[in-house]
Amino acid sequence: MPSIYTLRFILRGRGHDETEFQEAQSALGLSYSGHFVDWIFLSLLILGIAAWIIKSKPGIKILGRLLIGAILSIAFIVLLQKLNNLIFDPLFS
């Protein structure tokens, strides 16, 4: 899940009202306008990728599968976000 949030944030920005993660940071006693939660998720993504590479030692043949998986993941995220906005945006208006 951290990678999905990180990718979505890179592509689109924060969620519906763009304040939910600032509120979470404020509740933790961190700077309201900071990006601490963003950095946590990005760090988890990088650590997860590094652990996978170290543990599995993938060969060059895996690049095709990773590319297909990345494209399918992005398509899934876009579809999920469209559905999410269709359902919840009227509630936040």
C-alpha positions as CSV (number, residue, x, y, z in Angstrom):
1,M,0.0,0.0,0.0
2,P,2.7,2.6,0.6
3,S,3.8,2.3,-3.0
4,I,0.3,2.9,-4.3
5,Y,-0.1,6.0,-2.1
6,T,3.3,7.3,-3.2
7,L,2.6,6.7,-6.9
8,R,-0.8,8.4,-6.6
9,F,0.7,11.3,-4.8
10,I,3.4,11.8,-7.4
11,L,0.9,11.5,-10.3
12,R,-2.1,13.4,-8.8
13,G,-1.4,15.0,-5.5
14,R,-3.3,14.5,-2.2
15,G,-6.8,13.2,-1.9
16,H,-10.2,14.8,-1.8
17,D,-9.7,17.9,0.3
18,E,-5.9,17.8,0.4
19,T,-5.8,18.1,4.2
20,E,-6.2,14.6,5.5
21,F,-2.5,13.9,5.8
22,Q,-1.8,17.4,7.2
23,E,-4.4,16.7,9.9
24,A,-2.7,13.4,10.7
25,Q,0.7,15.1,10.9
26,S,-0.8,17.8,13.2
27,A,-2.3,15.0,15.5
28,L,1.2,13.5,15.7
29,G,2.6,16.8,16.8
30,L,4.4,17.5,13.6
31,S,4.3,20.5,11.3
32,Y,0.8,20.9,9.8
33,S,2.1,22.1,6.4
34,G,5.0,19.6,6.2
35,H,5.3,16.4,4.2
36,F,6.4,14.0,6.9
37,V,3.8,11.4,6.0
38,D,4.8,11.6,2.4
39,W,8.4,11.0,3.3
40,I,7.4,8.0,5.5
41,F,5.6,6.4,2.6
42,L,8.4,7.1,0.1
43,S,10.9,5.7,2.5
44,L,8.9,2.5,2.9
45,L,8.6,2.2,-0.8
46,I,12.4,2.5,-1.3
47,L,13.2,0.1,1.6
48,G,10.7,-2.4,0.2
49,I,12.2,-2.3,-3.3
50,A,15.7,-2.6,-1.9
51,A,14.7,-5.6,0.3
52,W,13.1,-7.3,-2.7
53,I,16.2,-6.8,-4.8
54,I,18.6,-8.0,-2.1
55,K,16.4,-11.0,-1.2
56,S,15.4,-12.2,-4.7
57,K,18.3,-11.1,-6.9
58,P,16.1,-10.7,-10.0
59,G,17.6,-11.3,-13.5
60,I,17.3,-9.0,-16.5
61,K,14.3,-11.1,-17.8
62,I,12.1,-9.7,-15.1
63,L,12.1,-6.2,-16.6
64,G,9.2,-7.1,-19.0
65,R,7.0,-8.4,-16.2
66,L,7.8,-5.3,-14.1
67,L,6.9,-3.0,-16.9
68,I,3.6,-4.8,-17.6
69,G,2.9,-4.8,-13.8
70,A,3.6,-1.1,-13.6
71,I,1.3,-0.3,-16.5
72,L,-1.5,-2.5,-15.0
73,S,-1.0,-0.9,-11.6
74,I,-1.3,2.6,-12.9
75,A,-4.4,1.7,-14.8
76,F,-5.9,0.1,-11.7
77,I,-5.0,3.2,-9.6
78,V,-6.6,5.6,-12.2
79,L,-9.8,3.4,-12.3
80,L,-10.0,3.2,-8.5
81,Q,-9.5,6.9,-8.1
82,K,-12.2,7.7,-10.7
83,L,-14.6,5.4,-8.9
84,N,-13.6,6.9,-5.6
85,N,-14.2,10.4,-6.8
86,L,-17.5,9.4,-8.4
87,I,-18.8,8.1,-5.1
88,F,-17.2,10.4,-2.5
89,D,-16.8,13.8,-4.2
90,P,-20.5,14.6,-3.9
91,L,-20.3,14.0,-0.2
92,F,-17.4,16.4,0.3
93,S,-18.9,19.2,-1.8
